[in-house]
Amino acid sequence: MQSCSIRENNEPPELESLRQGIRTSAAIGYCASIAVSAHKGLPLPLNVDTEAGPGLLHVRIDDQYPLPFNKGTGNMIIASLWNENGGGLMSVLFAGIDQSDSDLKIYGFWAVPLAEDLSGEYIKAVYADQDIITGYGSDTIIDLTSITGFFMNSRLNLLESDEPEDPFVAVKQNFWIMKISPKGTYNVVLDDDIEVSGGGQLAEVVDQSGGVVYHALIEARMNYLQCSRNPVSGYALSQNFRAGSEPLIDLGNSLIRFHSSCDGKAHVEISTGKYSGFPNKDISLGLDL
């Protein structure tokens, strides 16, 4: 009985939800950078086709032009709509890109609000779990003609949200705040700095014992040219709750620190519950598999 308990508590933290959060944030940051550059008439990467105009972009994803931290090759369509103040909404449709680790298929993103900071140093974007398209009707998400001014303003107001600082608070919020810094190289998106804070669950991730896994990211910074295997700074939280229980029963959580070493790993600072045998260890993030 005792050995069984020890074995269970030596389980490594389950990171599928965290991987989804990193991959989704990287994809949104990539598309946001391209959409804003196109809107401003700035140079774009050679894999972007602008024949339909800056509001409807076709993007080729292949080995030469990868989508950071995501798998597969294919195409994306980025549709955007802008107001007179320079804020906008962006929808993205995937074709042939494997954005998720699980059997769940992610087809794209819908009506993600974007705006440049007043200093022009970064683009801010906010997305929530309901903005991730996982079902039928995905081909309609790039049609923004029915969006009203009221809806657009309500979405843009999300950009005023404060960034969470506590991962245990962020994990229950189900939204993420991003800062994307192109650094003046608008035709090279892969060197953008992307910083993400927020948390929740993009789609239900259930482990083998019936726990539902959530994640949070706090000031997690990614730069794909600097490192294509892991975020290079910031923190993450992976938290596992008993599925279907009320109130929620915490099965275990792990606080994870990202580091600048480009080794595909992160450091587990604190681990509790079913993961209590895993503190102060490095763990593979599995982003480059």
Secondary structure as GFF3:
##gff-version 3
##sequence-region A 1 289
A	DSSP	alpha_helix	2	9	.	.	.	ID=ss1
A	DSSP	alpha_helix	16	39	.	.	.	ID=ss2
A	DSSP	beta_strand	48	49	.	.	.	ID=ss3
A	DSSP	beta_strand	56	61	.	.	.	ID=ss4
A	DSSP	beta_strand	74	82	.	.	.	ID=ss5
A	DSSP	beta_strand	88	95	.	.	.	ID=ss6
A	DSSP	beta_strand	108	116	.	.	.	ID=ss7
A	DSSP	beta_strand	123	128	.	.	.	ID=ss8
A	DSSP	three_ten_helix	129	131	.	.	.	ID=ss9
A	DSSP	beta_strand	132	133	.	.	.	ID=ss10
A	DSSP	three_ten_helix	138	140	.	.	.	ID=ss11
A	DSSP	alpha_helix	149	156	.	.	.	ID=ss12
A	DSSP	three_ten_helix	157	160	.	.	.	ID=ss13
A	DSSP	alpha_helix	167	170	.	.	.	ID=ss14
A	DSSP	beta_strand	175	181	.	.	.	ID=ss15
A	DSSP	three_ten_helix	189	191	.	.	.	ID=ss16
A	DSSP	beta_strand	193	200	.	.	.	ID=ss17
A	DSSP	beta_strand	211	222	.	.	.	ID=ss18
A	DSSP	beta_strand	233	242	.	.	.	ID=ss19
A	DSSP	beta_strand	250	257	.	.	.	ID=ss20
A	DSSP	beta_strand	265	271	.	.	.	ID=ss21
A	DSSP	three_ten_helix	273	275	.	.	.	ID=ss22
A	DSSP	beta_strand	281	284	.	.	.	ID=ss23
###
